[in-house]
Amino acid sequence: MRRYIEIANIIRERIVNNVYATGEKIPYGHQLCEEFSCSKITLNNALEILVNEGFITRQRGLGTVVKTATPRYTHAGSNLVSPILGVSTINQTQGHNVRSHLLLFEIANPSAEVAEMLAIQDDRFCWHFRRVRYVDDLPLSIEDTWLPVHILPEFTRENALGSIYQYVETTLRKIPASSHTQFSSLPSDDEAQEWLELQPNEPVSVTRSVTYLSDGQPFEFCTSRYHYQRFNYNSVVQRNGG
């Protein structure tokens, strides 16, 4: 097991057992680095897992604060694990037809940024593919996805045409349990205009997300460009206490 996952498991257990109480700060980074004999990068990867699981919040100038000991989803083995739902599951359960068209499928070394997001070295190989997602034959998005080969060694072109999350659950027997997503809007480029059927003056809605398994390990980095008229985002924000 990777060191940052071990550290995340220890800190999570302390939160659940009220060693670090809700609303209180956990020890400063340098203290935890000294305790666990780890680098700042390793500690940050561990804390990012707990941020995505809903246990802690990190704010510049305020430190790292415990949000709750019982988030809506928790670590592997808990009955509260809630899977992340992908485009296929969400739309198929609503009676829509989902299909994909591959623009690229290769094995490649990730950039330093992607490698950092996936907590791997940049000389490790990844499945890299770009696909257009269609819902009821209308183009929804162009997804650019990176999956570490060592996590999904048997992945194929055919798998890239289907639901990645369903494939992970079937082959790894693990649940995509949390994700960290950034949102933005950008002008559409030639590729987006061609495949999403956009005009040159029309934008795309963009998401950049890292998805984690229920054991805290990141397994997917995906940048998606959506047709701005078909992009929907729903969020539930819960305030705990006070």
KAMOVEN-V493957 format. One record per helix or strand of 3 or more residues. SS is the DSSP state (helix for helix, strand for strand). FROM is the first residue (numbers start at 1). LEN is the number of residues. If there is no record, write none. Layout:
<<SS,FROM,LEN> <SS,FROM,LEN>>
//
This chain:
<<helix,3,14> <helix,29,8> <helix,40,14> <strand,56,4> <strand,63,4> <helix,87,6> <strand,98,12> <helix,112,6> <strand,125,11> <strand,138,11> <helix,157,4> <helix,164,9> <strand,176,12> <helix,190,6> <strand,203,11> <strand,218,10>>
//
